[in-house]
Amino acid sequence: MNLSDTTVKQIDEVITHYPVKRSAALPLLHLVQEDQGYISQDAIAWIATKLELQPINVYELVTFYPMFRQKPIGKRHIKVCRTLSCALMGGYKTCSEFETQFNTKKGEISPGGEVTIEFVECLASCGTAPVVLIDDTLHQHVDCAKARALSDQIKAELKAKA
């Protein structure tokens, strides 16, 4: 597995904070996902070896916690809340608008690798529904018009980086 030198140093340092190596599994998964973008089978095996565990002990964490991804995603990650408040306020339409804007479906990487759109459980902002988390930024009251504006902004930012 090709982790950056910085990530490997962080991993080695994090492990020292835990009297039982196994307890470092979640922080290591976060560090690997931050470095690689997702948790591969190789990463699971590598972490298991590093912590002197069986791979199944790491795999069960990856499959239990929804913040861990097992496959690559686009350059930008759009999460649309689907729980009751957001659904009642138009979350499903908002999600469909993002799919239309990026010519993709939920859980897939858009053509050109720009974005991945996910329908997720509660983003903890029910009073400002529907809400969308783009990378690490929460957007509130996202109707279809605001979804189009956010999509245009993402496209412009990606074009500027190209």
C-alpha positions, -999 to 999 in steps of 0.1 A, spaced: 0 0 0 13 34 -9 7 57 20 24 91 22 54 93 45 34 119 66 5 94 70 28 66 80 44 88 106 10 99 119 -1 62 121 30 52 141 25 82 164 -12 75 170 -6 39 179 16 50 208 -14 67 224 -32 34 231 -21 9 256 -39 -18 235 -30 -16 198 -65 -27 188 -79 5 202 -61 25 174 -81 9 146 -106 37 141 -80 65 140 -59 45 116 -89 39 93 -96 76 93 -59 84 85 -58 58 57 -91 70 42 -79 106 43 -47 96 25 -61 72 0 -97 84 -4 -112 51 6 -104 19 25 -92 -9 2 -89 -46 10 -51 -40 10 -55 -12 35 -76 -35 57 -49 -62 56 -22 -36 62 -39 -21 93 -47 -55 107 -10 -65 104 1 -31 119 -23 -37 149 -16 -74 152 -53 -83 144 -70 -105 119 -83 -86 88 -119 -95 98 -115 -74 129 -107 -43 108 -132 -52 80 -161 -53 106 -153 -17 115 -152 -6 79 -186 -22 72 -202 -11 104 -194 27 103 -210 46 74 -182 72 72 -158 46 58 -158 40 20 -147 8 4 -144 23 -31 -130 55 -47 -152 85 -50 -152 116 -72 -130 147 -66 -160 162 -47 -184 144 -24 -220 155 -22 -241 140 6 -278 148 5 -298 141 37 -328 117 31 -343 115 66 -378 127 74 -374 164 77 -353 167 46 -375 143 27 -406 164 35 -389 196 25 -377 183 -9 -345 164 -3 -354 138 -29 -359 165 -55 -326 181 -44 -307 148 -48 -323 143 -83 -312 178 -93 -276 170 -84 -278 138 -103 -291 157 -134 -265 184 -130 -236 159 -129 -251 133 -152 -247 105 -127 -266 84 -102 -263 81 -64 -232 61 -54 -214 64 -88 -186 87 -99 -197 112 -124 -182 112 -159 -149 129 -157 -145 119 -120 -159 152 -108 -183 141 -80 -200 113 -61 -235 119 -48 -248 100 -19 -281 99 -1 -273 97 36 -290 95 69 -294 125 91 -269 154 88 -282 169 121 -297 201 108 -334 192 106 -346 228 111 -329 239 80 -340 211 57 -331 200 31 -294 199 39 -265 189 18 -229 183 29 -204 190 2 -170 177 13 -169 192 48 -193 222 43 -229 220 53 -254 238 30 -289 245 44 -323 250 27 -310 234 -5 -339 234 -30 -334 226 -67 -324 262 -76 -297 262 -49 -286 227 -60 -281 241 -95 -261 271 -81 -239 248 -60 -234 225 -90 -223 255 -111 -199 265 -83 -184 230 -81 -180 228 -119 -163 262 -120 -139 253 -91 -130 220 -108 -124 238 -141 -102 264 -124 -81 236 -109 -77 218 -142 
